[in-house]
């Protein structure tokens, strides 16, 4: 029987500073689960400090390519649509001809391109959206998040003292480590739970130290990302209204943190007469973000290192 490889790649990044965009630097890990004819045959994982989600995705692919025998055929699933397009549509060929100028992660792309040439693989890359509940994909996610929760990981991106982080021209890194942090107890955590997605949605804010519920709200129908977004804004607005200091808000939703930073609720969920109240609240939340300033840090909860966020509903 011919070997049919299906491979699941997951890149994870825990952000220790406020999230600015999808390329924010943090402590990251990758997880890979390789299956043959439906059976898991190998698991790969690793991690770095000072890295990004995208770099962990590409690194996971690199490690996969190294593992595969020459001329193998495989379908590889991952969440990053830009990387899927880059590999399926031949963008690497054009980037190579131009010397990878102005391309992020040029060091990894160049390594991957050279390795693909040598091994002669036949690979197809697919979006993970259709396999996100597949047990092998979820195992890849678990491996990656476990790695992104570890301490003393090797440095991936070399700091040069200009901006936040830039790549060394050589793509090499020094043998340095960054200590992982622990959650600041002087904070609150938010989380949302949706039955159906879209479906009945509730969110709440919880004191990180005491686990006391500070606020909660429920909608007949919404999405989980919307609930997470509204929970963060609810916390910001509540503490500002009461003139109370709020040092940190933790959320385990990267999308929600990004939406708050951009002052936009970038949902594809459509407004209907049945959910008009929800969209009124979304508009109110966006208006509040546009009209107010705050010093509160909004940070990604490191599930891999710390376990489930204290505001979690326990329904996963």
N, C-alpha and C positions, 0 to 999 in steps of 0.2 A: 504494500500500500504506500502511495506517495505521501510524504510528510506534508501536512498542511499546517503551517505555522500561523498562529494568531498571537499577537504580542501586545501587551497592555503597558503603557508608559505613563507615569504620573510624576509631575514636578511639583514640589511644595516649597513654600518660602514663608517663614515666620518673620514678620516685620517688627523690629524693636523700636522703630520710630514711626511718626505719623505717615500714613500711606499717601504718596503723591501721585503715583501712576502704576501701571502694571510692571514697570521696570524698577520699582523701588527695591533697595538693597536690604537684605536680611539674612537670617540663618536658614539654609535650604537643604533639601534632600530630594533624591529621586528614587522611585521604585519601579521595578520592571518585573512582570510575570510573563513567562514564555510558555505557550501551550502548543502541543502537537496533537492534531486530530482530537482536540477537545480536552486533552489531559495536560495538567500543569507539569512541566518537566524541569523548570529552572526559575529561580527568583534572584534578582540582582538589586542591590541598593547601595547608596553612598550619600555623603553629604558634605557641605562646605559652609563656612561662615563667609559673610560679605559676598552674597550671590543674589540671583534673581530667579523668579519663577521660570522665565524663558530659558535661562542658562541651565536650570535643572532639567527641563524638558529635553533640550538638545543633548545634554550630557547623558541622560537616560537612553536616548537613541544611539549615541556613540557607543555606549557599553553594549547595547543590543547588537549593533553591527559587528563589534569585536567578537561577540559570542557565536554568531551565526557562521556556519560553514560557507565556504565560497560557493557562489551560484545558487544559494538557497532562495526560495520564494516565500514571502511572508506578507501578511497584512498587519500593520502596526496602528494601534489606536492611541490617540492622545487628545487632550482638551484644547490645545493652542491652535486655533484655526490658521493663524499666520504661518506657523511652522509647517502645518499640513500643506498649505498652498505652496510654500517655498520649495518643498520637496517633491510635490506631485507635478508642479507646473514648470519645473526646470529652471527656477530662478537662480539656483546655485551656479549654473553654467554662466549666466550673464554676470553674476557677482564675481566669479573667478576671473573672467576676462577683464574686468575693471579693477582687479586687485582688492576686492571687498571694500572699496573706498566708501566711507561714511556709513558702513553697515555695523550695527550693534552686534557684538559677540563674534566679530570676524575671526578671532582665534579658534573658536569652536567650529564655525562653519567651514573654515579651511581644513581643519583636521577631519571633519566628517566627509567633506568632498573627496579628499585624498584617499580615505579609507574605502569609500564606496567604489572608487575607480579600481582599486586593487582587488576588491573581493568579488566584483561582478554580480552583485545581488539583484534580485528582482523584487522590489519592495513597493507596496502600495500603502499610502497613509490615509487614515480615515479619522473623522471627528469622533470623539468619545461620547458624544451626546446620546447615541443610541445604545451604548453599552455601560452607561454609568451605574446601572444596578447589577451588572454582571459581577459575580463573586470574584473572578480573577482581576477585574479592573479595580474593584474595591480593595482587594489585597494589595495591589500595586499602590493605591492611595495610602493604605495603612503603613506600608513599608516606607514611603516617602515622608509621611508625617512623623513617623517614629524617628527617622534620621534628622529631620529638621528640628527635633526637640532635644538633640544631644548637645553636650558641651564639648569644647576643645576641638572643634572641627577645623580642618585646614582651610586657609584663606584662599578664596577663589579670585576675587577682583582686588588688584593691588591699589591702595590709596596713594594718590600722587600729591595731595595737598591742594588741588584745584577742584572746586566744586565739592561734591560728596565723594564719588568714586569714579575713577576712569581706569580703563584697561592699560596695563603695561604694553608698550609697543611689541614686546616679544611674546606677550601672552603668558609669561611665566609668573609664578607667585612665590613669595618668600614663605619660609616655614614658620608662620605666625598663627596664633589662635585668638579667637574672641570668646570670652566667657559668656555662656548663655545666662539670661536673666531669669528672674522669678517674678510672678505677678505682684504688682504693687497692691497691697491690701487697702490703701487709701484710694479707693476707686469704686466704680460700679460696673456691673456687667449687664449687657442686654442680649436678648435672644428672642426669636420668633418661632412659632410652630404652625404648620399648615397641614390640614387634612385634605389631600387631593391635589393641591398646588396647580391651578388655583382652587381654593376651597376655604373652609372656615379657618380663619387666621387669628392668632392672638400673639401679643408680644408683651414683654415685661422687662423691668429693670430691677436688679438685685444688688444689695450691698455685698461687695466681694468678701469682706471680712465676716460679716454676721449671717449672710444668706437671707437677710430680711428683704421681702418684696417691697420696693419703694413705689412702683407704679405698674399698672397693667392695663391692657385694652384689648378689645376683641372686635373683629369684623365678620359679617356673614360670608364674605368672599373676598379674597385677595391672594397675593402670592407671597412666598416666603421672603424673597428679596425686598419687597415693599414693606413687609412687616419689620424686617431688620433695619431698613432705612428710617422708618417712622420711629422706631424705638430709640435710635441714636438721637434724632432731632428732639423727641419728647424729653429725653434726659437733659440735653443742652438747654432747652427752653424752660424746663421746670426749675433747674438750679439757678438760671439767670433771673427768672421771675422772683424767686425767693431770696435772691442776692446771697446765695450760698456758694462757697468755693467748690469747684469740682475739678480735681487734678487729672483724672484719667477715666475714659470710658473704654471698656473692652468689648469687642464684638468678634464673633468667629466668622463673620461674613465679609470677605474681601470686596465683593460687589457693593455692599451697603456703605462701607467705609469710603470707597472710591466715589460713590454717588454724593455723599455728604461733602467730600472735598471739592467736587465739581459743582456743588449746589444745584444738582439736577437729579431727578428720579428717572433714570434711563430705562424704564420698564417698557416691554412690548405688549403688556397687558392692556386691553382695550376698555375704554370707558363705556358703560351701559347705564340705563336708568336704574338698574338694580344696585350698582356699585357707586352711584353718584356721590354718596357721602364719603366714601373712601377717597375719591379723587379730589373732593373739596379739602380733605385733610392733607393730601399730597401737595396741593397747591399752597395751602397754608404753611406747610413745612418748608417748601422751597422759598416762599416769601420770607419766612423767618431767617433762613440761612443768608439770603441776600441782604437783609436789613440789619443783621446783628454780627458782632464779632465775639470771639471767645478765646480763652487761653487753654482750654481743656485739650489734652492730647487724646486722640481717638486711635486706639491701637488694636492690632490683630491678636486675638487670644491664641496662645500656642497650645493647641489641643494635644499635639504629639508629646509635649513635655509635661503639661499640667493636667491632662485629662479634660473631661467635658467642662465647658464654661458653667459657672455656678447658676446662671439664669436658664440653663437647658431644661427643656420640658420632659426629657427622658423618653421620647417617643420614637427614636431612631431604630 
